[in-house]
Each structure stands twice: as structure tokens, then as C-alpha cells.
Amino acid sequence: MNNIFSFVLEIALLFALGLIGWFLLSLVRMPASEVLGPALLIGALRVMEIDLPTSPGFLFQGAQVVIGIFVGSMLTRGTLRELKPMALSAMIIVSWALSIVFFIGFALSRYSELDLYTAMLSASMGGLPEITVIAIASGAGVAVIVIMQLLRLLGTIFIFPLVLGHIDKKDNMSKKENFGGLPGKTLNRSACKNDIEIKKDSNRDLEEKAKRGKISNAGINASFITYYEKLTAHFTYEKLAHFIYSIRESWLRVIVTLVIASAGGVLVEWIGVPAGLLVGSTVFVGTASVLGVPVSRLSTTLFNLLLVLIGITIADIVTPDTFAPMGEAAFLVPILLATAFMFATSFLVAWIIYRITSWDFATSFLAAAPGGFTVMTALAIKYNRDPFKVSMLHLCRLLSINIFIPLVFMFLMRR
């Protein structure tokens, strides 16, 4: 009993530190703070030789399965139907993303001190949590991979809003030139006049209501009685039974999803694919969702807590020597050149998509961005572009890399 109690306390301590790390990095708006915060805080405490427990093995295995559920559940019959008009653009994005992995990966492994696995994962645009999981499972250099992924995310967050702001500015200027200056001023004045008239009318209504007098105490009591009747109407036996049934159905869906994901993960792991739990759960849940099996989708809050657990797992490998090579030119220069090449080719791919589709350049620009799925979709919403097209193409890239790279690693390991 004491061993179980101490084990629970150790997990609670790590999780509390992970939440603190997430909170601290979120204050400075650091991307992927859910993963990096726990990793940096707990890792720093270990570097300071503070005795902390290591994360249990099942934590990493469970994280792979849950990430597979999160990614796989994005694939539905509806998304497949919507992808048909975007098939050519999706093929261009996927081909570019996989080509970058092999081109930059082999170049980095040849002209730097990185091994092939670390180099290929450093060049992968599959999302920081997923790529980190694959790195840990395949024994690659997690520190180098996290730093290069972070450079890519920071570069995207810094560069792309500037370019989008410039595009919006040019669009607004062209609209003013097309409509002319004077009509625009006339429309603005008339709109202001209408707003003033509307406010005057509303003020008159309020004055008339005030003249009719205040609500009496009897009226207040009557309103409370009416409110009470409406409130109790929501707690009928039938509605309570329906609520319990919906909870039971949701839990049934969760159990079915976990069984499908676990079975797929164990099978692919048994075959020998690195990060097989992640790949198998993604493929099986995605296939089940397309076939019409009701699978459960994770909430954003639960997924963020899962990312904290992954950050805690990453902290296990942090030592005083982990980030020492990052100050050496043999490591840093190739990584910076590879990141710059990645951004340059993304602009070219955006231009190709813009030319072959009827999309505006900003939407094509966001769809071809080397940033994360969530960040680019959020930018699309912020700048009034098509978030669905952007998210669909990023989903294709995410699925292709997270499934294809472990299969390549399996082939390389067997040679």
C-alpha cells in the first residue's frame, strides 16, 4: 500500500511541475508550451541535480495511443468527400513534405554530425508532439529535433503574420482604387447617420418604458415564479433519463474507440514499426471513422493535458550534456540552413497551388506553411481566409508524415 501511495505522489509531483512549466511558458506566448514547458522546467531541475522521479513507462505508451485517436478521428467520410476537389493540392503538399524529409534528412546526415534518424525527423513537418514521440521510440536525438521543430514553429509565427498583413494591406488598397475615394466617404457618412438615428430611436423607447413606471413587487414575484417553473421543467424524469442515456452512450463510444486504437497500436508495434502504437492507433481509428463506426473525439483540454504528459516524458532524457552540442557550428549552421530552405520551398509550393486553383494567394500561402495544424488554422480564421481548406491540407501532411516515416525507419532498421 505504501508503494502505491508513493507511486501516486510521484506522478502527482511530476504532473504538478508539468502544469507549472506549461503556465510559465504560456505567459510569454511560447508555441507548443504544453510540451516544452514541462520538458524545460523538469529538465532544468534535473540538471540542477534535484532528485526527481522518472515518468513510468506506461505514460509514454498511453500517450501514443491517445495521440493516434486525436489524429485518426479527424478523418471522416465528410473530410474525404471535401478533399476530392482539393486532391491535386493535397498531392502537391504531401509530395513536398515527404521530399523535404528525404532531401534535407539525407543532406543533414551527410554534411553534419547528425545521424540519419535524427536528421530525417528534424526535417519532418508532422507536428511537434507526434515527431517527438517517434523520436523517443526510435532512439533519435530528441534535443536536436525539438530545437529544429521549435525554430520552424517560431519562424512560421513570426514570418507568416507579417506577409499576411502585407497581403491584406495590398488588397485593401486595391479595393479603394477600384471604388474611388469619394463614394467611400459618402457611404461612411450615411452609415454613421443611420447609426445615430437608430440610437435615438432606442433612447426614445427606453424613455417611454421608464415613464410607464417601475416593475412592482408583485410583478417581481410573478417573474420569479415563472422562472422557477421554467427551471423545474428542465428536470423532468424523461430528461434525466435521456441525460443518463447520453452519458452511457458517450462512454460506450469512448470504450469502443480505445479498443480499436489499442488493437491497432499493439498490432503495428508487434510488426516492428517504430512508434507503432501511434501509427497503428491512427490508422485503425481513421479507418473505423471512415467506415462509419462511431469513434470518440478528444476535447482540446484533454489533448493539452496529454501534451503535458509528453513533455514530462521528454524531460527524462534531459541531462547537463543534452544541449551542449547546440552551441557548436557543426550542429547549428546546418540546422539553420535546412530551416531556411524549408521556408523558401514553402513559398514556391504556395505559388504553385495559387496558380493551379482558384484560391487567393493568402489561403494558398497558409495551406503550404511549414507550421503546425492548429497555428495555421487559427491564422486563417484571424485573417478571414478559408480555414477549412487550410486545415484539410495540413491534415493530409500530418497523416502522411506520421504514418510514412515510421515505416521507412522500420525498413532502415532491418537492413
Sequence and secondary structure as in RCSB ss.txt:
>XXXX:A:sequence
MNNIFSFVLEIALLFALGLIGWFLLSLVRMPASEVLGPALLIGALRVMEIDLPTSPGFLFQGAQVVIGIFVGSML
TRGTLRELKPMALSAMIIVSWALSIVFFIGFALSRYSELDLYTAMLSASMGGLPEITVIAIASGAGVAVIVIMQL
LRLLGTIFIFPLVLGHIDKKDNMSKKENFGGLPGKTLNRSACKNDIEIKKDSNRDLEEKAKRGKISNAGINASFI
TYYEKLTAHFTYEKLAHFIYSIRESWLRVIVTLVIASAGGVLVEWIGVPAGLLVGSTVFVGTASVLGVPVSRLST
TLFNLLLVLIGITIADIVTPDTFAPMGEAAFLVPILLATAFMFATSFLVAWIIYRITSWDFATSFLAAAPGGFTV
MTALAIKYNRDPFKVSMLHLCRLLSINIFIPLVFMFLMRR
>XXXX:A:secstr
 HHHHHHHHHHHHHHHHHHHHHHHHHHTT TTHHHHHHHHHHHHHHHTT       HHHHHHHHHHHHHHHHTT 
 HHHHHHHGGGHHHHHHHHHHHHHHHHHHHHHHHHHSS  HHHHHHHT  S HHHHHHHHHHHT  HHHHHHHHH
HHHHHHHHHHHHHHHHHHHHHHHHHHHHH HHHHHHHHHHHHHHHHHHHHHHHHHHHHHHHT    HHHHHHHHH
HHHHHHHHTT HHHHHHHHHHHHHHHHHHHHHHHHHHHHHHHHHHHT TTHHHHHHHHHHHHHHHTT       H
HHHHHHHHHHHHHHHTT  TTSSGGGGSHHHHHHHHHHHHHHHHHHHHHHHHHHHHSS  HHHHHHHT SS HHH
HHHHHHHTTS HHHHHHHHHHHHHHHHHHHHHHHHHHHT 
